[in-house]
Amino acid sequence: MLNILSILIGIIALLLAIPAFLPLLGALNWLIVPIALLGVLLGFLSSSNTGRNLCLVVLVICIIRLSLGGGIL
């Protein structure tokens, strides 16, 4: 059950991350990173690791995008 919840959180975070790649919307990643972290934590508690891996990928992508934009853009 926790894996399914982690997958759902990962999909929501991924859908929110898509507009955050547009110029001047990069600050949205500050909202996406905690959501993805919640999914990673739920994925660690689960017996499977699919949801955890999805959330980790979204988390890494958002952190890279934040670092490219200087944390603001």
All heavy atoms as a GROMACS GRO file, in nm:
protein
  532
    1MET      N    1   0.082  -0.120   0.000
    1MET     CA    2   0.000   0.000   0.000
    1MET      C    3   0.086   0.126   0.000
    1MET      O    4   0.053   0.223  -0.068
    1MET     CB    5  -0.092  -0.004   0.124
    1MET     CG    6  -0.189   0.107   0.128
    1MET     SD    7  -0.306   0.089  -0.005
    1MET     CE    8  -0.403   0.232   0.015
    2LEU      N    9   0.194   0.125   0.077
    2LEU     CA   10   0.281   0.242   0.080
    2LEU      C   11   0.351   0.264  -0.054
    2LEU      O   12   0.378   0.378  -0.092
    2LEU     CB   13   0.384   0.228   0.192
    2LEU     CG   14   0.330   0.241   0.334
    2LEU    CD1   15   0.440   0.214   0.435
    2LEU    CD2   16   0.269   0.376   0.356
    3ASN      N   17   0.378   0.154  -0.126
    3ASN     CA   18   0.442   0.168  -0.256
    3ASN      C   19   0.348   0.236  -0.355
    3ASN      O   20   0.391   0.321  -0.433
    3ASN     CB   21   0.486   0.031  -0.309
    3ASN     CG   22   0.572   0.044  -0.431
    3ASN    OD1   23   0.659   0.129  -0.437
    3ASN    ND2   24   0.547  -0.040  -0.529
    4ILE      N   25   0.221   0.199  -0.351
    4ILE     CA   26   0.123   0.263  -0.440
    4ILE      C   27   0.110   0.411  -0.407
    4ILE      O   28   0.104   0.496  -0.496
    4ILE     CB   29  -0.013   0.191  -0.430
    4ILE    CG1   30   0.000   0.049  -0.485
    4ILE    CG2   31  -0.121   0.267  -0.506
    4ILE    CD1   32  -0.122  -0.036  -0.461
    5LEU      N   33   0.108   0.442  -0.279
    5LEU     CA   34   0.101   0.583  -0.237
    5LEU      C   35   0.226   0.660  -0.280
    5LEU      O   36   0.216   0.774  -0.326
    5LEU     CB   37   0.082   0.590  -0.086
    5LEU     CG   38   0.048   0.724  -0.027
    5LEU    CD1   39  -0.080   0.779  -0.086
    5LEU    CD2   40   0.034   0.712   0.123
    6SER      N   41   0.340   0.594  -0.271
    6SER     CA   42   0.465   0.658  -0.314
    6SER      C   43   0.465   0.681  -0.465
    6SER      O   44   0.512   0.784  -0.513
    6SER     CB   45   0.583   0.570  -0.273
    6SER     OG   46   0.703   0.627  -0.315
    7ILE      N   47   0.413   0.586  -0.540
    7ILE     CA   48   0.403   0.602  -0.686
    7ILE      C   49   0.310   0.718  -0.720
    7ILE      O   50   0.341   0.800  -0.808
    7ILE     CB   51   0.357   0.471  -0.753
    7ILE    CG1   52   0.467   0.367  -0.745
    7ILE    CG2   53   0.318   0.495  -0.899
    7ILE    CD1   54   0.424   0.229  -0.791
    8LEU      N   55   0.197   0.727  -0.651
    8LEU     CA   56   0.103   0.837  -0.677
    8LEU      C   57   0.166   0.973  -0.645
    8LEU      O   58   0.150   1.069  -0.721
    8LEU     CB   59  -0.025   0.818  -0.597
    8LEU     CG   60  -0.118   0.708  -0.645
    8LEU    CD1   61  -0.234   0.692  -0.548
    8LEU    CD2   62  -0.168   0.738  -0.784
    9ILE      N   63   0.237   0.981  -0.535
    9ILE     CA   64   0.305   1.105  -0.500
    9ILE      C   65   0.412   1.138  -0.604
    9ILE      O   66   0.429   1.253  -0.643
    9ILE     CB   67   0.365   1.096  -0.358
    9ILE    CG1   68   0.252   1.094  -0.256
    9ILE    CG2   69   0.461   1.210  -0.330
    9ILE    CD1   70   0.296   1.070  -0.115
   10GLY      N   71   0.483   1.036  -0.652
   10GLY     CA   72   0.584   1.058  -0.755
   10GLY      C   73   0.525   1.107  -0.886
   10GLY      O   74   0.581   1.195  -0.951
   11ILE      N   75   0.410   1.054  -0.923
   11ILE     CA   76   0.345   1.098  -1.046
   11ILE      C   77   0.296   1.242  -1.031
   11ILE      O   78   0.310   1.323  -1.124
   11ILE     CB   79   0.229   1.003  -1.083
   11ILE    CG1   80   0.286   0.868  -1.129
   11ILE    CG2   81   0.140   1.061  -1.190
   11ILE    CD1   82   0.182   0.761  -1.149
   12ILE      N   83   0.240   1.275  -0.915
   12ILE     CA   84   0.195   1.413  -0.892
   12ILE      C   85   0.314   1.508  -0.895
   12ILE      O   86   0.308   1.616  -0.956
   12ILE     CB   87   0.119   1.422  -0.758
   12ILE    CG1   88  -0.015   1.350  -0.770
   12ILE    CG2   89   0.099   1.567  -0.716
   12ILE    CD1   90  -0.088   1.332  -0.640
   13ALA      N   91   0.424   1.469  -0.832
   13ALA     CA   92   0.543   1.555  -0.833
   13ALA      C   93   0.598   1.569  -0.974
   13ALA      O   94   0.643   1.677  -1.013
   13ALA     CB   95   0.649   1.497  -0.740
   14LEU      N   96   0.594   1.462  -1.052
   14LEU     CA   97   0.642   1.469  -1.190
   14LEU      C   98   0.555   1.561  -1.275
   14LEU      O   99   0.605   1.640  -1.354
   14LEU     CB  100   0.647   1.329  -1.251
   14LEU     CG  101   0.705   1.316  -1.390
   14LEU    CD1  102   0.851   1.359  -1.391
   14LEU    CD2  103   0.692   1.174  -1.439
   15LEU      N  104   0.423   1.553  -1.256
   15LEU     CA  105   0.334   1.641  -1.330
   15LEU      C  106   0.352   1.787  -1.289
   15LEU      O  107   0.338   1.877  -1.373
   15LEU     CB  108   0.189   1.598  -1.310
   15LEU     CG  109   0.149   1.467  -1.376
   15LEU    CD1  110   0.006   1.429  -1.340
   15LEU    CD2  111   0.164   1.476  -1.527
   16LEU      N  112   0.382   1.811  -1.163
   16LEU     CA  113   0.408   1.948  -1.120
   16LEU      C  114   0.544   1.997  -1.168
   16LEU      O  115   0.565   2.118  -1.183
   16LEU     CB  116   0.401   1.958  -0.968
   16LEU     CG  117   0.264   1.943  -0.904
   16LEU    CD1  118   0.276   1.938  -0.754
   16LEU    CD2  119   0.174   2.056  -0.948
   17ALA      N  120   0.636   1.905  -1.192
   17ALA     CA  121   0.771   1.944  -1.235
   17ALA      C  122   0.774   1.985  -1.381
   17ALA      O  123   0.865   2.058  -1.422
   17ALA     CB  124   0.869   1.829  -1.212
   18ILE      N  125   0.679   1.942  -1.459
   18ILE     CA  126   0.680   1.974  -1.603
   18ILE      C  127   0.670   2.125  -1.626
   18ILE      O  128   0.753   2.182  -1.699
   18ILE     CB  129   0.569   1.897  -1.677
   18ILE    CG1  130   0.604   1.748  -1.678
   18ILE    CG2  131   0.551   1.949  -1.820
   18ILE    CD1  132   0.495   1.658  -1.729
   19PRO      N  133   0.575   2.198  -1.565
   19PRO     CA  134   0.574   2.343  -1.587
   19PRO      C  135   0.692   2.414  -1.521
   19PRO      O  136   0.728   2.525  -1.560
   19PRO     CB  137   0.443   2.391  -1.526
   19PRO     CG  138   0.377   2.276  -1.468
   19PRO     CD  139   0.456   2.155  -1.491
   20ALA      N  140   0.754   2.351  -1.423
   20ALA     CA  141   0.867   2.415  -1.354
   20ALA      C  142   0.991   2.423  -1.443
   20ALA      O  143   1.087   2.490  -1.407
   20ALA     CB  144   0.899   2.340  -1.226
   21PHE      N  145   0.990   2.357  -1.557
   21PHE     CA  146   1.103   2.366  -1.649
   21PHE      C  147   1.093   2.486  -1.741
   21PHE      O  148   1.189   2.519  -1.810
   21PHE     CB  149   1.115   2.238  -1.733
   21PHE     CG  150   1.190   2.130  -1.663
   21PHE    CD1  151   1.122   2.031  -1.598
   21PHE    CD2  152   1.327   2.130  -1.661
   21PHE    CE1  153   1.191   1.932  -1.531
   21PHE    CE2  154   1.398   2.033  -1.595
   21PHE     CZ  155   1.328   1.932  -1.529
   22LEU      N  156   0.980   2.554  -1.742
   22LEU     CA  157   0.966   2.674  -1.822
   22LEU      C  158   1.046   2.787  -1.757
   22LEU      O  159   1.059   2.792  -1.635
   22LEU     CB  160   0.819   2.714  -1.832
   22LEU     CG  161   0.730   2.618  -1.909
   22LEU    CD1  162   0.585   2.661  -1.900
   22LEU    CD2  163   0.773   2.605  -2.052
   23PRO      N  164   1.098   2.877  -1.838
   23PRO     CA  165   1.172   2.989  -1.780
   23PRO      C  166   1.084   3.071  -1.685
   23PRO      O  167   0.964   3.088  -1.707
   23PRO     CB  168   1.210   3.073  -1.902
   23PRO     CG  169   1.208   2.976  -2.016
   23PRO     CD  170   1.101   2.878  -1.983
   24LEU      N  171   1.143   3.118  -1.579
   24LEU     CA  172   1.081   3.200  -1.475
   24LEU      C  173   0.980   3.124  -1.388
   24LEU      O  174   0.913   3.185  -1.305
   24LEU     CB  175   1.015   3.325  -1.534
   24LEU     CG  176   1.110   3.417  -1.611
   24LEU    CD1  177   1.033   3.531  -1.673
   24LEU    CD2  178   1.220   3.469  -1.523
   25LEU      N  179   0.968   2.994  -1.406
   25LEU     CA  180   0.882   2.914  -1.318
   25LEU      C  181   0.963   2.812  -1.239
   25LEU      O  182   0.908   2.720  -1.180
   25LEU     CB  183   0.774   2.841  -1.400
   25LEU     CG  184   0.667   2.928  -1.463
   25LEU    CD1  185   0.571   2.844  -1.545
   25LEU    CD2  186   0.592   3.006  -1.357
   26GLY      N  187   1.092   2.828  -1.238
   26GLY     CA  188   1.180   2.734  -1.170
   26GLY      C  189   1.164   2.733  -1.019
   26GLY      O  190   1.200   2.636  -0.952
   27ALA      N  191   1.108   2.839  -0.963
   27ALA     CA  192   1.088   2.845  -0.818
   27ALA      C  193   0.984   2.744  -0.773
   27ALA      O  194   0.976   2.711  -0.655
   27ALA     CB  195   1.048   2.985  -0.777
   28LEU      N  196   0.905   2.692  -0.866
   28LEU     CA  197   0.809   2.586  -0.831
   28LEU      C  198   0.879   2.461  -0.780
   28LEU      O  199   0.820   2.382  -0.707
   28LEU     CB  200   0.725   2.548  -0.954
   28LEU     CG  201   0.614   2.643  -0.994
   28LEU    CD1  202   0.550   2.597  -1.124
   28LEU    CD2  203   0.510   2.649  -0.885
   29ASN      N  204   1.005   2.445  -0.817
   29ASN     CA  205   1.079   2.328  -0.771
   29ASN      C  206   1.096   2.328  -0.620
   29ASN      O  207   1.112   2.222  -0.560
   29ASN     CB  208   1.216   2.322  -0.839
   29ASN     CG  209   1.204   2.280  -0.984
   29ASN    OD1  210   1.134   2.185  -1.015
   29ASN    ND2  211   1.272   2.351  -1.070
   30TRP      N  212   1.091   2.445  -0.556
   30TRP     CA  213   1.098   2.450  -0.411
   30TRP      C  214   0.976   2.385  -0.349
   30TRP      O  215   0.979   2.340  -0.234
   30TRP     CB  216   1.111   2.594  -0.362
   30TRP     CG  217   1.248   2.650  -0.382
   30TRP    CD1  218   1.282   2.747  -0.471
   30TRP    CD2  219   1.367   2.613  -0.314
   30TRP    NE1  220   1.417   2.773  -0.462
   30TRP    CE2  221   1.472   2.691  -0.366
   30TRP    CE3  222   1.396   2.520  -0.215
   30TRP    CZ2  223   1.602   2.680  -0.322
   30TRP    CZ3  224   1.527   2.509  -0.171
   30TRP    CH2  225   1.628   2.589  -0.223
   31LEU      N  226   0.864   2.381  -0.420
   31LEU     CA  227   0.744   2.313  -0.371
   31LEU      C  228   0.747   2.164  -0.405
   31LEU      O  229   0.689   2.083  -0.333
   31LEU     CB  230   0.619   2.377  -0.431
   31LEU     CG  231   0.594   2.522  -0.396
   31LEU    CD1  232   0.476   2.576  -0.475
   31LEU    CD2  233   0.570   2.536  -0.248
   32ILE      N  234   0.812   2.130  -0.515
   32ILE     CA  235   0.812   1.992  -0.561
   32ILE      C  236   0.911   1.907  -0.482
   32ILE      O  237   0.884   1.789  -0.456
   32ILE     CB  238   0.843   1.988  -0.712
   32ILE    CG1  239   0.736   2.065  -0.788
   32ILE    CG2  240   0.853   1.846  -0.762
   32ILE    CD1  241   0.772   2.096  -0.930
   33VAL      N  242   1.022   1.964  -0.442
   33VAL     CA  243   1.125   1.888  -0.369
   33VAL      C  244   1.070   1.827  -0.239
   33VAL      O  245   1.090   1.708  -0.215
   33VAL     CB  246   1.251   1.974  -0.345
   33VAL    CG1  247   1.344   1.909  -0.247
   33VAL    CG2  248   1.322   1.998  -0.477
   34PRO      N  249   0.996   1.901  -0.154
   34PRO     CA  250   0.941   1.835  -0.034
   34PRO      C  251   0.838   1.728  -0.065
   34PRO      O  252   0.828   1.628   0.005
   34PRO     CB  253   0.877   1.950   0.044
   34PRO     CG  254   0.937   2.073  -0.009
   34PRO     CD  255   0.976   2.045  -0.150
   35ILE      N  256   0.761   1.747  -0.172
   35ILE     CA  257   0.663   1.645  -0.211
   35ILE      C  258   0.735   1.518  -0.252
   35ILE      O  259   0.696   1.407  -0.213
   35ILE     CB  260   0.573   1.699  -0.325
   35ILE    CG1  261   0.487   1.814  -0.275
   35ILE    CG2  262   0.485   1.587  -0.381
   35ILE    CD1  263   0.411   1.886  -0.383
   36ALA      N  264   0.840   1.532  -0.331
   36ALA     CA  265   0.917   1.416  -0.374
   36ALA      C  266   0.988   1.351  -0.255
   36ALA      O  267   1.000   1.228  -0.250
   36ALA     CB  268   1.017   1.455  -0.481
   37LEU      N  269   1.034   1.431  -0.159
   37LEU     CA  270   1.097   1.374  -0.039
   37LEU      C  271   0.997   1.291   0.042
   37LEU      O  272   1.032   1.187   0.096
   37LEU     CB  273   1.154   1.485   0.048
   37LEU     CG  274   1.292   1.535   0.010
   37LEU    CD1  275   1.330   1.653   0.098
   37LEU    CD2  276   1.394   1.426   0.023
   38LEU      N  277   0.874   1.336   0.050
   38LEU     CA  278   0.770   1.259   0.117
   38LEU      C  279   0.748   1.126   0.046
   38LEU      O  280   0.735   1.022   0.112
   38LEU     CB  281   0.640   1.339   0.122
   38LEU     CG  282   0.520   1.268   0.184
   38LEU    CD1  283   0.544   1.246   0.333
   38LEU    CD2  284   0.395   1.349   0.159
   39GLY      N  285   0.748   1.128  -0.086
   39GLY     CA  286   0.735   1.004  -0.162
   39GLY      C  287   0.852   0.911  -0.141
   39GLY      O  288   0.836   0.789  -0.132
   40VAL      N  289   0.974   0.966  -0.130
   40VAL     CA  290   1.092   0.885  -0.104
   40VAL      C  291   1.082   0.820   0.034
   40VAL      O  292   1.111   0.700   0.049
   40VAL     CB  293   1.221   0.970  -0.116
   40VAL    CG1  294   1.340   0.895  -0.062
   40VAL    CG2  295   1.245   1.010  -0.259
   41LEU      N  296   1.038   0.895   0.133
   41LEU     CA  297   1.025   0.840   0.268
   41LEU      C  298   0.921   0.729   0.273
   41LEU      O  299   0.942   0.626   0.337
   41LEU     CB  300   0.989   0.951   0.367
   41LEU     CG  301   1.099   1.052   0.394
   41LEU    CD1  302   1.047   1.163   0.485
   41LEU    CD2  303   1.220   0.985   0.455
   42LEU      N  304   0.809   0.748   0.204
   42LEU     CA  305   0.709   0.642   0.198
   42LEU      C  306   0.761   0.521   0.121
   42LEU      O  307   0.730   0.408   0.154
   42LEU     CB  308   0.580   0.694   0.135
   42LEU     CG  309   0.498   0.789   0.220
   42LEU    CD1  310   0.378   0.840   0.142
   42LEU    CD2  311   0.454   0.723   0.348
   43GLY      N  312   0.842   0.546   0.020
   43GLY     CA  313   0.901   0.437  -0.056
   43GLY      C  314   1.000   0.357   0.026
   43GLY      O  315   1.013   0.235   0.008
   44PHE      N  316   1.072   0.424   0.116
   44PHE     CA  317   1.164   0.351   0.204
   44PHE      C  318   1.089   0.260   0.302
   44PHE      O  319   1.139   0.155   0.340
   44PHE     CB  320   1.252   0.448   0.284
   44PHE     CG  321   1.373   0.495   0.210
   44PHE    CD1  322   1.403   0.629   0.203
   44PHE    CD2  323   1.457   0.406   0.146
   44PHE    CE1  324   1.514   0.675   0.135
   44PHE    CE2  325   1.569   0.450   0.078
   44PHE     CZ  326   1.598   0.585   0.072
   45LEU      N  327   0.970   0.301   0.343
   45LEU     CA  328   0.891   0.220   0.434
   45LEU      C  329   0.822   0.103   0.365
   45LEU      O  330   0.777   0.010   0.431
   45LEU     CB  331   0.787   0.308   0.504
   45LEU     CG  332   0.842   0.418   0.594
   45LEU    CD1  333   0.728   0.504   0.646
   45LEU    CD2  334   0.921   0.358   0.709
   46SER      N  335   0.813   0.108   0.235
   46SER     CA  336   0.745   0.005   0.158
   46SER      C  337   0.838  -0.113   0.132
   46SER      O  338   0.960  -0.103   0.140
   46SER     CB  339   0.696   0.068   0.027
   46SER     OG  340   0.705  -0.017  -0.079
   47SER      N  341   0.778  -0.227   0.099
   47SER     CA  342   0.858  -0.347   0.070
   47SER      C  343   0.913  -0.345  -0.072
   47SER      O  344   1.013  -0.411  -0.100
   47SER     CB  345   0.773  -0.472   0.092
   47SER     OG  346   0.662  -0.470   0.005
   48SER      N  347   0.850  -0.273  -0.162
   48SER     CA  348   0.897  -0.260  -0.299
   48SER      C  349   0.968  -0.128  -0.316
   48SER      O  350   0.958  -0.039  -0.232
   48SER     CB  351   0.778  -0.271  -0.395
   48SER     OG  352   0.821  -0.264  -0.528
   49ASN      N  353   1.041  -0.113  -0.425
   49ASN     CA  354   1.118   0.010  -0.441
   49ASN      C  355   1.085   0.088  -0.568
   49ASN      O  356   1.156   0.180  -0.603
   49ASN     CB  357   1.268  -0.020  -0.436
   49ASN     CG  358   1.311  -0.119  -0.541
   49ASN    OD1  359   1.231  -0.160  -0.623
   49ASN    ND2  360   1.436  -0.158  -0.536
   50THR      N  361   0.976   0.056  -0.635
   50THR     CA  362   0.940   0.127  -0.758
   50THR      C  363   0.903   0.272  -0.730
   50THR      O  364   0.951   0.364  -0.798
   50THR     CB  365   0.822   0.056  -0.826
   50THR    OG1  366   0.855  -0.081  -0.844
   50THR    CG2  367   0.791   0.118  -0.960
   51GLY      N  368   0.819   0.295  -0.631
   51GLY     CA  369   0.778   0.431  -0.597
   51GLY      C  370   0.894   0.514  -0.546
   51GLY      O  371   0.906   0.632  -0.576
   52ARG      N  372   0.980   0.451  -0.466
   52ARG     CA  373   1.097   0.521  -0.415
   52ARG      C  374   1.187   0.565  -0.528
   52ARG      O  375   1.235   0.679  -0.531
   52ARG     CB  376   1.175   0.432  -0.319
   52ARG     CG  377   1.295   0.502  -0.259
   52ARG     CD  378   1.387   0.407  -0.191
   52ARG     NE  379   1.450   0.323  -0.293
   52ARG     CZ  380   1.494   0.200  -0.272
   52ARG    NH1  381   1.480   0.145  -0.155
   52ARG    NH2  382   1.550   0.133  -0.369
   53ASN      N  383   1.210   0.477  -0.626
   53ASN     CA  384   1.297   0.511  -0.738
   53ASN      C  385   1.237   0.622  -0.823
   53ASN      O  386   1.310   0.712  -0.868
   53ASN     CB  387   1.324   0.388  -0.823
   53ASN     CG  388   1.411   0.287  -0.752
   53ASN    OD1  389   1.476   0.319  -0.654
   53ASN    ND2  390   1.409   0.165  -0.801
   54LEU      N  391   1.106   0.620  -0.844
   54LEU     CA  392   1.040   0.725  -0.922
   54LEU      C  393   1.056   0.860  -0.851
   54LEU      O  394   1.092   0.960  -0.914
   54LEU     CB  395   0.892   0.693  -0.941
   54LEU     CG  396   0.807   0.803  -1.005
   54LEU    CD1  397   0.851   0.829  -1.148
   54LEU    CD2  398   0.661   0.766  -0.999
   55CYS      N  399   1.034   0.862  -0.721
   55CYS     CA  400   1.046   0.986  -0.646
   55CYS      C  401   1.191   1.034  -0.641
   55CYS      O  402   1.216   1.155  -0.644
   55CYS     CB  403   0.991   0.969  -0.505
   55CYS     SG  404   0.811   0.953  -0.504
   56LEU      N  405   1.286   0.941  -0.634
   56LEU     CA  406   1.426   0.981  -0.636
   56LEU      C  407   1.464   1.045  -0.770
   56LEU      O  408   1.539   1.143  -0.773
   56LEU     CB  409   1.516   0.861  -0.608
   56LEU     CG  410   1.530   0.820  -0.463
   56LEU    CD1  411   1.608   0.690  -0.451
   56LEU    CD2  412   1.595   0.929  -0.382
   57VAL      N  413   1.412   0.991  -0.879
   57VAL     CA  414   1.440   1.049  -1.011
   57VAL      C  415   1.382   1.190  -1.020
   57VAL      O  416   1.450   1.283  -1.066
   57VAL     CB  417   1.385   0.958  -1.123
   57VAL    CG1  418   1.386   1.028  -1.257
   57VAL    CG2  419   1.465   0.829  -1.130
   58VAL      N  420   1.259   1.208  -0.975
   58VAL     CA  421   1.196   1.340  -0.978
   58VAL      C  422   1.274   1.436  -0.888
   58VAL      O  423   1.298   1.551  -0.925
   58VAL     CB  424   1.048   1.331  -0.934
   58VAL    CG1  425   0.988   1.469  -0.918
   58VAL    CG2  426   0.969   1.251  -1.034
   59LEU      N  427   1.316   1.389  -0.772
   59LEU     CA  428   1.392   1.471  -0.679
   59LEU      C  429   1.524   1.517  -0.739
   59LEU      O  430   1.559   1.636  -0.732
   59LEU     CB  431   1.416   1.394  -0.549
   59LEU     CG  432   1.483   1.466  -0.436
   59LEU    CD1  433   1.392   1.574  -0.382
   59LEU    CD2  434   1.518   1.368  -0.326
   60VAL      N  435   1.596   1.427  -0.802
   60VAL     CA  436   1.725   1.462  -0.863
   60VAL      C  437   1.705   1.560  -0.977
   60VAL      O  438   1.779   1.659  -0.991
   60VAL     CB  439   1.798   1.335  -0.910
   60VAL    CG1  440   1.916   1.369  -0.999
   60VAL    CG2  441   1.844   1.255  -0.791
   61ILE      N  442   1.603   1.538  -1.059
   61ILE     CA  443   1.576   1.629  -1.172
   61ILE      C  444   1.544   1.769  -1.120
   61ILE      O  445   1.595   1.869  -1.172
   61ILE     CB  446   1.462   1.573  -1.260
   61ILE    CG1  447   1.511   1.452  -1.337
   61ILE    CG2  448   1.410   1.680  -1.355
   61ILE    CD1  449   1.401   1.378  -1.410
   62CYS      N  450   1.462   1.778  -1.016
   62CYS     CA  451   1.425   1.910  -0.962
   62CYS      C  452   1.542   1.979  -0.896
   62CYS      O  453   1.557   2.100  -0.907
   62CYS     CB  454   1.309   1.895  -0.864
   62CYS     SG  455   1.154   1.855  -0.946
   63ILE      N  456   1.627   1.904  -0.828
   63ILE     CA  457   1.744   1.966  -0.765
   63ILE      C  458   1.842   2.015  -0.870
   63ILE      O  459   1.899   2.124  -0.856
   63ILE     CB  460   1.809   1.867  -0.667
   63ILE    CG1  461   1.719   1.850  -0.545
   63ILE    CG2  462   1.948   1.912  -0.625
   63ILE    CD1  463   1.765   1.747  -0.446
   64ILE      N  464   1.860   1.939  -0.977
   64ILE     CA  465   1.947   1.985  -1.086
   64ILE      C  466   1.890   2.111  -1.150
   64ILE      O  467   1.964   2.207  -1.177
   64ILE     CB  468   1.968   1.874  -1.190
   64ILE    CG1  469   2.055   1.763  -1.131
   64ILE    CG2  470   2.032   1.929  -1.317
   64ILE    CD1  471   2.066   1.641  -1.219
   65ARG      N  472   1.759   2.114  -1.170
   65ARG     CA  473   1.695   2.233  -1.229
   65ARG      C  474   1.710   2.353  -1.136
   65ARG      O  475   1.733   2.465  -1.182
   65ARG     CB  476   1.549   2.204  -1.257
   65ARG     CG  477   1.466   2.324  -1.302
   65ARG     CD  478   1.517   2.384  -1.430
   65ARG     NE  479   1.431   2.489  -1.476
   65ARG     CZ  480   1.452   2.618  -1.454
   65ARG    NH1  481   1.555   2.657  -1.383
   65ARG    NH2  482   1.371   2.709  -1.502
   66LEU      N  483   1.699   2.332  -1.006
   66LEU     CA  484   1.718   2.441  -0.912
   66LEU      C  485   1.862   2.494  -0.916
   66LEU      O  486   1.885   2.614  -0.910
   66LEU     CB  487   1.687   2.395  -0.770
   66LEU     CG  488   1.544   2.412  -0.723
   66LEU    CD1  489   1.524   2.347  -0.588
   66LEU    CD2  490   1.506   2.556  -0.719
   67SER      N  491   1.957   2.403  -0.925
   67SER     CA  492   2.097   2.447  -0.927
   67SER      C  493   2.130   2.520  -1.057
   67SER      O  494   2.210   2.613  -1.056
   67SER     CB  495   2.190   2.327  -0.907
   67SER     OG  496   2.186   2.241  -1.018
   68LEU      N  497   2.070   2.480  -1.167
   68LEU     CA  498   2.094   2.550  -1.294
   68LEU      C  499   2.037   2.690  -1.293
   68LEU      O  500   2.091   2.782  -1.353
   68LEU     CB  501   2.036   2.471  -1.411
   68LEU     CG  502   2.108   2.343  -1.448
   68LEU    CD1  503   2.031   2.270  -1.557
   68LEU    CD2  504   2.248   2.371  -1.493
   69GLY      N  505   1.924   2.708  -1.224
   69GLY     CA  506   1.860   2.839  -1.219
   69GLY      C  507   1.908   2.924  -1.103
   69GLY      O  508   1.856   3.032  -1.082
   70GLY      N  509   2.004   2.876  -1.028
   70GLY     CA  510   2.054   2.953  -0.916
   70GLY      C  511   1.961   2.952  -0.796
   70GLY      O  512   1.972   3.034  -0.708
   71GLY      N  513   1.866   2.860  -0.794
   71GLY     CA  514   1.773   2.849  -0.684
   71GLY      C  515   1.650   2.936  -0.695
   71GLY      O  516   1.560   2.925  -0.615
   72ILE      N  517   1.647   3.022  -0.794
   72ILE     CA  518   1.534   3.115  -0.805
   72ILE      C  519   1.461   3.098  -0.939
   72ILE      O  520   1.342   3.082  -0.943
   72ILE     CB  521   1.581   3.260  -0.791
   72ILE    CG1  522   1.640   3.281  -0.653
   72ILE    CG2  523   1.466   3.357  -0.814
   72ILE    CD1  524   1.706   3.414  -0.633
   73LEU      N  525   1.535   3.106  -1.047
   73LEU     CA  526   1.473   3.101  -1.179
   73LEU      C  527   1.434   2.963  -1.211
   73LEU      O  528   1.448   2.891  -1.285
   73LEU     CB  529   1.564   3.162  -1.284
   73LEU     CG  530   1.598   3.309  -1.259
   73LEU    CD1  531   1.698   3.357  -1.363
   73LEU    CD2  532   1.475   3.395  -1.263
   0.00000   0.00000   0.00000
